[in-house]
Amino acid sequence: MLREEELAERIPEGYEELQLILEAALRQAACGKGKERHARPGEAWVDQPIIWIQKTNIGLGFPLGQVVKKCDEVLGGAMLGGLGEGGSPRRPDVVRAEDSARRRAAARELLGGIVYLAAAVAGIATQDGVALGDAAAGLDEFILWIRELDGKGGKR
């Protein structure tokens, strides 16, 4: 099965931090805030509102709008102290060292943004005819689609 091949691939040296960030976003969706707020017991990610809202209602505007909202919260929202001088959004690097809890909250929001970006990629896949959530066959089809994106071949 293609899934085992994908999981067996090694991350190139020098990309460990990126891998950890992406894994943290996955854990947040599967085990943390995403699961607590959006999933019903035993519900797959592709069956949750993050996916079906864009399929049935407003398309890619939903997940991409959520990413913009999360960025706004980080850059200018209450998490980092609201607006700075002249009413402009406060930038994360302006936050003082003693604001570690706010910086960490901002990082958690951005992990959620990564998950919404992944939902947008899944939405594009469905627009391209890839069936999500169809057990192993659907996953294999999605793996082949992703491989086409990253230049690994595997035409569907």
Secondary structure, DSSP 8 states (H G I E B T S, - for coil): -HHHHHHH----TT-HHHHHHHHHHHHHHHHSHHHHHH--TT--GGGSHHHHHIIIIITTHHHHHHHHHHHHHHHHSGGGTSB-GGG-B--GGGS-GGGHHHHHHHHHHHHHHHHHHHHHHHHHHHHTT---SSHHHHHHHHHHHHHHHTT-----
